Amino acid sequence: ALPAETTIAERRALMEKLAFRVADDIAVEAVTVNGRAAEWLCAPGADATRVLLYLHGGGYVMGSPNTHRALAGELSRAAQARVLLPDYRLAPEAPFPAAVDDARAAYEWLLAQSGEGQRLAIAGDSAGGGLTVATLIALRDHGVALPRCAVCLSPWSDLACSNASYHTRAAADPMITSADISLMSRTYLAGADAHAPLASPNRASLAGLPPLLIHVGRDEVLLDDAVVLHEAARSAGVDSTLEIWDDMIHVWHAFHPMLPEGRQAIARIGEYLRWQWA
């Protein structure tokens, strides 16, 4: 956890500095998507017709293709698919719902290229996990063909930050504090309602969404966000799978260079995506 006085700019710089390097065999190609920078990541042997749109985490205020390139590259390898990693707009410069607008635009750009939603999937971690579901809701509400499935890694899916695990897991979680996440929520919302469906998908109608795979660590303050998301999805008739990993922290997948469980979780996501696309 960072000192309370750490600025957004300092948080961004630290996250960029700590980013892992992408594997040498992952092809990285810069691309512009609806006026926004993005990157294609492609592992050897990836099926060019299958695409995962990956929405990075960072509390809607930090993160970039650079911070998540290594993780996205390994997801390309595991899923045997290309990954599009967009540089969506961040708060405070671009508050809610800018991130949703950019994610939806990126998906619609992919759909226009492929013409087939069933060959697409969306995934994201932390804020990007919540953004994944918000994007699905926005697409559904605008009558856009939905992807085959979606994957949420340690999703932050309720910006009211009111679930019990914010307190019951506080001592166990080395990554997120209530003060940090409340600051990010206020910065992104900029006065908007935390209960708005596209801000907090846990509070939205999830009917009609495609299958979901949700990963969360048992030691995360966001544990209950994931549990409530899963329960809301199931109660709306969505084919949702929740996997709670013992002794794991927030987005442990990102630590795959040093954490066996990170590699195992990425392999599991790849297996799920390949099965859905089969």
N, C-alpha and C positions, 0 to 999 in steps of 0.2 A: 504494500500500500504506500502511496505517495503522500507527502505532507499536504495538509489541506490547502496551503497557500500556493501549491504548484499550479501554474497557469495552463490554459489549454495549449498554448504554443509550446510550452516546455513538455507537456505530456506527449504531444505529437512528435517532437524531436526525439524524445526518449524511445518511443515505440518504433520509430524509423531506425534508430541506432541499434536496437536489439533484434532486428529482423534477421532470420536465418537466410542463408544463401540457397537459391534454388539449385537442385541437382544439375550436374553438368549435361546430362543427356536430355533434359527437358527443353524443347524448342519454345522460345519466347518471342512473340511478335506483337509490336505495338499496332494499335488500330484506333480509329475514331468512330465512336458510336453516338449518333445523334448529337454531334458537337462535343462530346465528352471523351476524354482519353480512356482507353481500356487496353487490356492485353489478352492475347490468345496464349494459352499454355497447352502444349501437346507432348505427351510422352511417346516414346517409340511404340509403334504398333497400334496407336489409338485409332478407333473407328471414327473417321471424319464426319460421318452422318449423325453421330450422337454427341450432344453438347450439354454440358453442365454450366449454367449461369451461377457464378459464385459471388456472394455478397459478403464482403469482409466485415469483421467486427471492429470495435473501437468506440462504442457508446455514442455513435452518430456524430462524434466530434473529432475523431482521429482515425488513423488507419488509411491504407492505400494499397494499390497493387504491390508496391514494394514490400510492405509488411506481411502480406499474405501469399506472395508468389511461391514460396517454398511449399506451403500447405496445398495450394491449388495445383501445383505440379504433381504432388504425390496423389492427389485425388484423381488427376488425369490418368496417372499410371494404374491406380487401383480400379477405376471405373472403365478403363480402356476407351476413354472419350476425350474430346477436346473440352477445355474449360475456358470460358470467357470471364475475365476478372475486371469489372468496370470500376472506374474511379468516380464513384457517385459523390455528389456535393455533400459537404459537411456543415454542421452548425458550429459557431453562431452565424457564420456568413450566410448560410442557406438553411434556415430552420425547417421544421416539419411543415408540409409534407414533401420537401424537396427530395429526400432520399427515396421515398416511395415513387415519386414521379420519375426519377432517373432509373430506378430499377425496372419499373414497368416499361419505360422506353427501351431499355436494353433488351428486355425479353421480346418486345414487339419487333425490334430490329432482327433478332434471331429468328423469330417466327416468319417474318417476311422473307428471310433467306431460305429457310427450310420448307416452309409451307406445311409443316407437320409438327404439332405440339407434342405428339406422342414420342418423338425422338429427342425431346428436350426435358431437362429437369432443372430445378432451382435448389441451391443450398446456401447456407450461410452460418456464421458463428456469432454468438453473443448478440449484439444489436443486429448484426446481419441475419441471425436466426429469426428474430422477431420480424425483421424486414422481409425475410423470405415469405412468411405467412401474410404479412400486410400486402405484399405484392400480389400474392395469389388472390386475396380478397378484392383488390383493386381490379385485377384482370377479370375475375368472375363478374364483378359488378358492371364492367364495361363490355361484357359479352365476348371477351377474347378467348380463343381456344387455349385451354389450360395445358400445362406440361404433364408428362406421364406421372411424375411424383416429385416430392420435395424432401429435403433433409435439413434438420435444424440441429446445430451443435451448440449445446449450452445456451439455448435461446433466452434472450431478454425480451419477453413478450407481454409484459405488463408495466408500463411506465409510471403507474401509481406507486410502484415499489412497496406494496403493502402485504405481500405474502409472508407467512410465518418464518420461512427459512432465512429471510433477511436477518432474523435475530437468532434462530436456533442453530444456524450454520456459521454465524459470524466468526466464532473463535477458530473454526476449522479451515476457513477459506483465506488463503494467503494473497489472493488476487484482487478481490473486490471488497470495498467497504460501503456501508450505507451512505456515508458522506460523499464518496466518489460518485456513486451511481445516481444519487439525488441531484448532484451538480450537473451531470450529463443529461438527466431527464429535463431539468429546468432549462438548460441551454438549448436543447433540441426543440422542446415544445414552445419555448418563447411565448408563453401565455396561452397556448392552445390547451384543450381539454385532454388530460392524461387518459381519460376513459374513451376517447375517440377510437373507433374500430381500427383505423389505420395506424394509430399510435400504439395501441394495446390490443393486439389480436385476440388475447385471452378473453376479452370482453365483447368480441364480435360474433356474429353468426358465421359459423365455419361450414355451413351446409354447402355441398357441391364441390368441395375442394378435393384435389387428388390425394393419393396415398402419401402418408407422412412417416418418416423415420426420425425419431427424436432421441438424441444422445444427451445425457447430463451426468455429472459426477455427483456422488452422494455427499461430498464435502463442499458443495457450492452453495452460496447464498441464493443462487438462481434455481436451486433444485425445485422449489414449488412452482416457479414460473413454468418449467417444463412439464411438471405433473398436471397442473391446471390446464395447460395447452392441450395435452394429450386427452384429458377427460372431456374438455370442451369439444375437441374434434370427434372423439368417439360418440359422444351424446348427439352430435349432429350427423352421425352416419358416415363419418370419414374413416377410412381404413388407416388407423394410426398405430404405430409401433413405438413404444417407449422402452429405452434401454438405460437403466441407471447403473453406472459403473462404480463399484466400490473403491474407496480410497482415492478417487480421482478429483482433480481440481478443474477450474474453469478452462474450457477449451484445451484439454490436455492433448488433443490431436496436434496442436501447433508445436508441441515439444517432441515431435516424432524423431528428430535427430538424436535425442538422448533418452527417450522414454519408450520402452517396448510397448506399453499399453497405448501410446499414441499411434504407433505403427499398426497395432492390432485393430484399433478403432477405425483407422483409415481403410484398412483391408475390409472391415465389416461394411463400411459405407459403399465401397466399391462393389462388394458382393451384392448388396441391396440394389444398387443402381443397375447393375448388369442383369439381375433377375427381373427387375421391373421392365427393362427394355427388351428382354428376350422375346 
